[in-house]
Amino acid sequence: MTSAANKLIALAAGAFLLLLAAGCSPAAPAPVELTGRTMGTTYSVKVVAPSDRFDAKALQQQIDERLVEINQEMSTYIADSELSRFNQSQAGDWFPVSAELAEVVALAKKISEDSDGAFDVTVGPMVNLWNFGPDHHPEKVPTDAAIAAALANIGDDKLEVRLDPPALKKSVDGLYVDLSAIAKGYGVDKIAELVAAAGVDAYMVEIGGEVRAAGRKPDVSPWRIAIEKPIPGTRAIQQILELSDESLATSGDYRNFFEVDGQTFSHTIDPKTGRPLAHTLASVSVLHDDCAAADALATTLMVLGPDRGYNWAEEHKLAVLLLIRGEDGPVVRRTSLWPQSGE
């Protein structure tokens, strides 16, 4: 996957999770680890083999094939994917798509409506304008006129979804949907379902830092995940979580950005203004049953910022960790449902 045409969905979160070593006791076998590349990043699947007859090679093949299917539906980096063909289509008519693509867009629209547009998958033209999309070009700040023109094609109200039969519709020709802030989490959910269907009760699935875990490791200890401190150029741990039967997604602006004349521009774009975020919230982590939702909610809260985001998360009863830039390092703010132990 060296050429731009062969790249898959770009890694959007920019706030990686450090996955800790298995840490099993000498008497317990280590989990089987399957790794590969997908969605412009890497994946890791650790499973506790249910029996001596467990076929890891066959499961790896199923995982790779499933991820290819998801990318062929949702990637903006594949010219003939379902999503790319919809983005290239004209406004007015229903565009038939897979049930999975319709499902993801429906979830995205619900979160957009709940957050008053803070999460908006139609922000794609602005992402591209700021050089963070598939048509990457030299880093530069777009003009006010270019931003205004792109904003005319952005808005969740310009996108419709139908589940039966599954289809999408746009009201303006220039509408462009970018699912990079939800597709990795959705991929985690689908691979977790595949692994469970193979008879595996204990596993951890990770794609580009978005994680879902079930059961426990062979030594009966929990899966342990580390959240990074949001400091550019370093890899330090902020908090360690024990994860079981839930998902974790993190979004941040300290890995994917560029600088022009001493000013930093984040890859996360505010759909309302068409400009990169300018507040002090550096990283958001969300615990949720569903990894696709956790993925999208982390981006939503990044856009809302440290105060509105915290209040919105509490109102919607979300388990959230916010890391805010401070003079002496990250300032920690947790919602009431976020685990208090494990620091």
N, C-alpha and C positions, 0 to 999 in steps of 0.2 A: 504494500500500500504506500507507494512512494509518490505517485502523481496525484494532483489535486482531484482529478476525476474519480480516482478510486478511494478517496477519503470518505469516511462515513460521517455520522452526526458529530459535530465538533464538541469537544469538552467545554461546557459552558460554566460550570460552577466555579472553577478556579480556586476553590477552597478544598484542598485534598484532605482526606482522612488517612491517617497513618494506621495501617493494620498491624497489630501486634503479633508477634510470633505465637505459635500454637500453645506453647507452654505446657505441654502434657508431661506427666510424670514418666520416668523411665519405664515403668511397668505397663503403661497404657500406649497403644499404638497411636501414631500421629494421624491426623485427618488426611485424607487423600486430597491433594490440591490440583485443580485443573485451571490452567491459565491460557490467555490468548488476547487478541486485539479486537476491538469493536468500537464503533461510534467515535472514532478519532482518539481513542484512549485504550486502556487495558481492562480486562476483567479477571477476576479471581473467584473460583468456586471451591470452597473447602467442604468436604463431606465426610461424615462418619460412616464408613462402609457397613451396610446392614448385615452382610454375611461374607464368607470367604469366596463366594461365587460372584460377588459384585464386579461388574464389568465397567471399569472407569473409562476405558477407551471408547466404548459404545456411548456412554453418557457424554463424553467430550464431543463426539461427533454430533449428537443431538443438540447440544448447547450451541455449537457453532452454526448449525443449520438454522436453529430457531432465531439466533441473532441476525443472521443474514436476512431472514424473512422480515423481521421487525425493521431493519434498516431499509429494506426495499419498500416498505410502507411509509416510513417517517423521516428519512434522511433528506436534507436539503443539499447534500454533497453528491448525491447520485442523480444524474440528470433525468433518468427515466423512472425514479421512484414515484409512488402514488402521490406523495406530497409535492414533489417537484412538478409533476404533470398538472396537479391542481393549481399550483402557483403560476404556471404558464398559461392557464386557461383564461377564457374571457368571462366577464360577469354575466349574471342573469339566469343561467340554468343550473339545475342540480348536477353535481359531478359525482358519479358513483365511486365509492371507495370501499375498502375492507371494513368489516365490523370493528376491527381493532383500532384503525385510524379514527373512525367516527367516535369510538369510546374515549380515546385520549383527548380529542378535541372537545367532546362534551364535558369531560372533567375540567379541562382548561377553562372553558367558558363559565362553568359554575364558580370556579375560584375567582375568575375575573369579576363576575357579578357580585360575589360576596365581598370582594376587596375594593369595589368601586373603580375597577380598571387598573389596579396596581400590578396585577398579573395579566399580561396581554400577549398572546402568541402571534398577533398580527404586527408586532413591533419589528418583524424581520427587516423591512426596508431601512429602518433606522440603524439596526445592528450592522447591516451591510454598509450603510453610509459612513458609519464610524469605524469601518475597516475590521470588524470582528466577525464577519460572516464568511461564507465560502468564496466570495469574490474578493479575497484579501488583496490590498494594494498598499503602497507606502503610507506610513502613518501620517495623517494630517487631520486638521480640524475642519469640518465642513462649514460652509457659509450659512448665515442665518436664512438665506433664501432657499438653500438646498434642504435645510431642516424643515422649513415651512412646507416645502413641496412634498417631502416624504411624509410629514404628519397628515397630509390630506388623504393618504391611503391607509392610515392606521386607525384602528378602533374595533373593539370586539363586536360592536353593533353592525359592522360591515361583513361579519362572518356568521353564517348559519350552519347548523349541523342537524342531520336527521339520522336516527338510529335504525329505522325500519321502513324501507330498505336503506342501508347506510349510504349517506351522501353528504357532500359539503356544497355550500353555495356562497358566492361572494357578490357584493353589491357594487364594487368598483373593480376595474380591470387590474389596477396596480396592487391589490391586496396580496400580501405574501406572508404565509404562515411559517413560523420557525418554532419547532417543538423541542429545541435543545435544552430548555429548562424543565422538561418533564419526561422526555423520552428515555433518558438513562434510568430514571426511577422505574418507569414502566417496564423497561428491559429487565431490571432486577426482579420485579414481581413475576414476570413471565418465566424467567429462568428458575426462580424459586418454585413455581408451580410445576415445572418440568422435573426438577430434582425430586420434589415430593412424590410425584407420580411414578418415579423410578423406585419407590420404596424406601427413600432416605428420610429419616425422621429428624436428624440433626445435621445442620449445614449452615454455611455462611456464604452469601452471594454478594459480590461487590463489583460494580461497574463505575469506573472513574470517581471513586470515593463515595458513591451512594451504596448503602448496605442494607441487607435484610438477613436476619439470623433466626434459626429455629433450633430448639433442643439445646443440648450441651455437648462439649467435646468428649472424647473417649475417657478422660479421667474425671468426668462429671463436673468439671469446672465450666463456667460460662464463657461464651465468646467475649473477648475484651477488645474494645475499639478505642483508639485515641483520637481526640480532636486537637487539631493544631492551634497553636497561637497564631493569630493573623499578623505576622510580621514578615514583610518581604525579605527574601534572601536567607531565611533561616528555616530550620525544621525543628521546632520545639513543641512539646506537648502541653496543652492547656488543661485537659481533663480526660480521664479514662472512664469509659462506660462499660458496664456489663450488659450485653445485649442478648435477649432471647425472645423469640416470638414477636418481634416488632422490627420496624425499619428506622433507619437514620439517614438523613440527608443534610448536607452542608453547602451553603452558598457564601461566597465572599468576593471581595474585589481586590485582594492583595497579590494575586498570582497573574491575572490576565488584565493587563493595562498597558498604556503607553504614555510617554511624556513628550510634551512640546513646550519649549521655552520655560522649563521648570514647572509646568503645570501637569498634574497627573489626570488621566482620563480612564475611568473604569469601563470594563466591558458590559456592565449592567446598565441598561438604558431605562430612564423613567419614561413610560409610554405617554405621560401627560405633557412633558416638556420636550421630548425628543433628544434629551441630553444625558450624558453619564451622571450617575449619582454624585452628589456633592456633600452629603452629610457624613457624620462620624462613625456610623455603623460599619464595621469591617468584616464581620462574619456572623452568620446565623446557622444554627443547627436545629433540626426539627425531628422529634421522635413521633412516629405515627404507625398505625397498623399497615398502611399502604405506602409503598415506597414512591410510587408515582405522585401521590398527593404530597408526601414529605418533600420531594424534589421541587414541585411547583410552589409549595408554601414557603420554602426557604428563600426562593427568589422573590416571592410576594413580600415577605418581611424585609428583605434587603431594600426593596423599593420604598416601602413605607417608612423605613428609618428607625432610629433607636426609640423614640417616644411613641409615635403612632403605631409602629410595629409591635412594640411591647403591649400596648393597650389592646390592639386588635387581636393579638395572640391570646391574651387573657380572656377577652370577650368570647372567643371561639374555643376556649378550653383546650389550648394546644400546649404541648410540652416543648418549650423552646429555650435555647441558650443563645443570648446575644452577647457578642464581644465588641466593645465600643473603644475606639481609639482614645487613649489618654496620654498625658505627658509622661507618665512612668510605666507605660505598657497598657495592655488591654484591660478595660474596665468590664467586669462581669455583671450581667443582668440576667436573671432566670425568671421564667414564669413559675407560678405556684406548682405546676405539674412536672416540672423538670426535676430529675433525681438530684438530691442534695449531696449524696455521698460519692466517693470515687475520685476525689481531686488529688 
